Amino acid sequence: MSKQLLKGNVALAEAAIRAGCEAYFGYPITPQTELLEHMARRMIELNRVFLQAESEVAAINMVYGAAVAGTKVMTSSSSPGISLMQEGFSYIAGSNVPVVVIDVMRGGPGLGNIQPSQSDYNQITKSAGHGDFHPIVLAPATVQEAIDLTVLAFDLAETYRTLVIVAADGAIGQMMEPAELPPMRPKREKRPFWALTGAAGRPKNVITSLYLGADNLEALNNQIQDKLALIQGHEVRYDCYRMEDADSVLVAFGTAARVAQTAVDHLRQEGFPVGLLRPITLWPFPERPLRELAQQVDTLLVVEMNAGQMFHDVKEVVGDQAEVYFTGRTGGAIPTPDEIERVVHGLYNYYLDPDYSPVGVLA
Amino acid sequence: MISEKVVYERPVALSVNRTHYCPGCTHGTAHRLVAETIDELNIRERTILVASVGCSVFAYDYFDVDACEAPHGRAPAMATGIKRVSPDNIVFTYQGDGDLASIGIGEAIHAASRGENITIIFINNAVYGMTGGQMAPTSLIGQKTTSSPLGRDPKLSGTPLHIAELMAGLPGVAYSVRRSLHDARHVIQAKKAIRLAFEAQMQHLGFSLVELLSTCPTNWGVAPGEACDWVREEMIPVYPLGDFKVAEPLRARSQRGGQ
């Protein structure tokens, strides 16, 4: 395999196919539509299942159906569509079936716009539907990483029988970058033992999220919480950049982290000892590395393409160990390296001059 | 020498389980008819039930087949997902009128419109059963329910929705009929329709739906016998029994017209 110039949405779709995706159900929404279009052509070509659903609500329930039948199944959407799919997410969580969802995030609230955004952080890491659960949330910062994390998403979904969301944004979905696709995995021949395949030569399999009686439902919840604890213990992923001797660290994911990385390079050239911590798993959140980091550095600046959603998670983990600030843009605007650098300059000025207020520079 | 012959027994496709249905409710009858059909067609080991939200939510406890439980109204979408990845399985949903005709009308119509090769058993008892007798899209004009205490007013809440007729208008539909469960003769006719609906799927003819006029003595506030009378006297005039769409290969064995 060699590198080729790939559009993010196409790369996400093709990566899913090569990871073994057997069925795809989706509904058109910008900025992820090329993903659905690629699936429409390729899945049929490969004699796999593709279906354009009548709505995101129907799409996620078709996905739920294909999941209970024991196939590797995926859907993709963007923020307003993800809101509609939350009903299905909750049922999928309550019945412990593996599902992969790609969310190419756009600006909200409401119809918002189709510009890149990270406005779904809260809705996918915390409130992905009613009840107590979290999907595994993977946040790529490059087209290559979008490919790698999509493959990983299918493996994690199977391993833990859980919902995995790949949280890209409009920029990752729409831009083209050189990237390498993985080889095509062989088709899986056998359905898992728990799947609905017809009760031939075995007792019937039933998949439900309905548990009447507080004890029964609490037992399910305890089992889900145990699984989540296992995931937290084994699946935290993050990346560190130029952390050597850093006394200030930017914390950012996805496209915001790419911009932050450029800002770090510029700031380093100017002599500011700044590093970058980039969560790759938004859930499970990299709590321990962040907590350890907070003991070594003075200041953390969270950079997001939203009004400060991950900021609250960072703040909660770090507590009083270090100062935590936020800067970001909303509405589909991407912060520039320059904007981030100005905020960092302001923070350093603040430490040099206690009368200097950083409030004005924090967007 | 006395010889014995079994003429009536529990269908194999029904689990040995006590149901939670109220006395006089026809869910039990409908379950039995579906289970008998599954036995007769010898498809139990490849059938998948998609249960819905409503009184029949525990249908998966009563049928001895692989089963799942869909979100409210979404059973046809879930059945679509299953059937598309497992075309050799026989997939059916079992939905009430709140589930199918109200919150799930979109999923039902689009599954039908795609000619999805699934079967829907649609229970129409003119009321929301599980939540306590609220008005359904199928409630009759003037029918008093807990959410239409003065009677259903068409100016406020529209008129009864005719699902079997509605589905019949879609080219993807192979079989769409209405039957009733209020007396033995009609139960036998309902059984024949259910069997044809499953056969439509087995012959890959497309979407099949059997609407069954059913009783809800508890929420109608009447005795079981009176509930059967109410189906005959009040529901059937509004919901005529009959075949609204029968694909050609099934026609020779279908019953045409009313009854």
HADDOCK unambig.tbl for C-alpha pairs under 7 A between the chains (distance, minus, plus):
assign (segid A and resid 49 and name CA) (segid B and resid 84 and name CA) 6.68 0.50 0.50
assign (segid A and resid 49 and name CA) (segid B and resid 85 and name CA) 6.62 0.50 0.50
assign (segid A and resid 54 and name CA) (segid B and resid 110 and name CA) 6.84 0.50 0.50
assign (segid A and resid 58 and name CA) (segid B and resid 74 and name CA) 6.86 0.50 0.50
assign (segid A and resid 58 and name CA) (segid B and resid 77 and name CA) 5.44 0.50 0.50
assign (segid A and resid 58 and name CA) (segid B and resid 107 and name CA) 6.45 0.50 0.50
assign (segid A and resid 61 and name CA) (segid B and resid 74 and name CA) 6.46 0.50 0.50
assign (segid A and resid 61 and name CA) (segid B and resid 77 and name CA) 5.53 0.50 0.50
assign (segid A and resid 61 and name CA) (segid B and resid 78 and name CA) 5.00 0.50 0.50
assign (segid A and resid 62 and name CA) (segid B and resid 77 and name CA) 4.94 0.50 0.50
assign (segid A and resid 62 and name CA) (segid B and resid 78 and name CA) 4.57 0.50 0.50
assign (segid A and resid 62 and name CA) (segid B and resid 80 and name CA) 5.94 0.50 0.50
assign (segid A and resid 62 and name CA) (segid B and resid 81 and name CA) 4.03 0.50 0.50
assign (segid A and resid 63 and name CA) (segid B and resid 81 and name CA) 5.97 0.50 0.50
assign (segid A and resid 64 and name CA) (segid B and resid 78 and name CA) 6.22 0.50 0.50
assign (segid A and resid 65 and name CA) (segid B and resid 78 and name CA) 4.21 0.50 0.50
assign (segid A and resid 65 and name CA) (segid B and resid 79 and name CA) 6.11 0.50 0.50
assign (segid A and resid 65 and name CA) (segid B and resid 81 and name CA) 4.43 0.50 0.50
assign (segid A and resid 65 and name CA) (segid B and resid 82 and name CA) 4.78 0.50 0.50
assign (segid A and resid 66 and name CA) (segid B and resid 81 and name CA) 4.57 0.50 0.50
assign (segid A and resid 66 and name CA) (segid B and resid 82 and name CA) 4.80 0.50 0.50
assign (segid A and resid 66 and name CA) (segid B and resid 85 and name CA) 6.17 0.50 0.50
assign (segid A and resid 69 and name CA) (segid B and resid 82 and name CA) 5.78 0.50 0.50
assign (segid A and resid 196 and name CA) (segid B and resid 48 and name CA) 6.96 0.50 0.50
assign (segid A and resid 196 and name CA) (segid B and resid 66 and name CA) 5.59 0.50 0.50
assign (segid A and resid 196 and name CA) (segid B and resid 67 and name CA) 6.84 0.50 0.50
assign (segid A and resid 197 and name CA) (segid B and resid 46 and name CA) 6.73 0.50 0.50
assign (segid A and resid 198 and name CA) (segid B and resid 45 and name CA) 4.87 0.50 0.50
assign (segid A and resid 198 and name CA) (segid B and resid 46 and name CA) 4.00 0.50 0.50
assign (segid A and resid 198 and name CA) (segid B and resid 47 and name CA) 5.46 0.50 0.50
assign (segid A and resid 198 and name CA) (segid B and resid 48 and name CA) 6.15 0.50 0.50
assign (segid A and resid 198 and name CA) (segid B and resid 65 and name CA) 6.76 0.50 0.50
assign (segid A and resid 198 and name CA) (segid B and resid 66 and name CA) 5.42 0.50 0.50
assign (segid A and resid 198 and name CA) (segid B and resid 89 and name CA) 6.93 0.50 0.50
assign (segid A and resid 199 and name CA) (segid B and resid 45 and name CA) 4.64 0.50 0.50
assign (segid A and resid 199 and name CA) (segid B and resid 46 and name CA) 6.48 0.50 0.50
assign (segid A and resid 199 and name CA) (segid B and resid 65 and name CA) 5.88 0.50 0.50
assign (segid A and resid 199 and name CA) (segid B and resid 66 and name CA) 5.62 0.50 0.50
assign (segid A and resid 200 and name CA) (segid B and resid 45 and name CA) 4.52 0.50 0.50
assign (segid A and resid 200 and name CA) (segid B and resid 46 and name CA) 6.93 0.50 0.50
assign (segid A and resid 204 and name CA) (segid B and resid 64 and name CA) 6.39 0.50 0.50
assign (segid A and resid 204 and name CA) (segid B and resid 65 and name CA) 5.44 0.50 0.50
assign (segid A and resid 204 and name CA) (segid B and resid 66 and name CA) 4.79 0.50 0.50
assign (segid A and resid 205 and name CA) (segid B and resid 66 and name CA) 4.87 0.50 0.50
assign (segid A and resid 205 and name CA) (segid B and resid 67 and name CA) 6.48 0.50 0.50
assign (segid A and resid 206 and name CA) (segid B and resid 66 and name CA) 5.74 0.50 0.50
assign (segid A and resid 206 and name CA) (segid B and resid 67 and name CA) 4.80 0.50 0.50
assign (segid A and resid 206 and name CA) (segid B and resid 68 and name CA) 5.50 0.50 0.50
assign (segid A and resid 207 and name CA) (segid B and resid 67 and name CA) 6.41 0.50 0.50
assign (segid A and resid 207 and name CA) (segid B and resid 68 and name CA) 4.58 0.50 0.50
assign (segid A and resid 207 and name CA) (segid B and resid 69 and name CA) 6.68 0.50 0.50
assign (segid A and resid 208 and name CA) (segid B and resid 68 and name CA) 5.44 0.50 0.50
assign (segid A and resid 208 and name CA) (segid B and resid 69 and name CA) 5.01 0.50 0.50
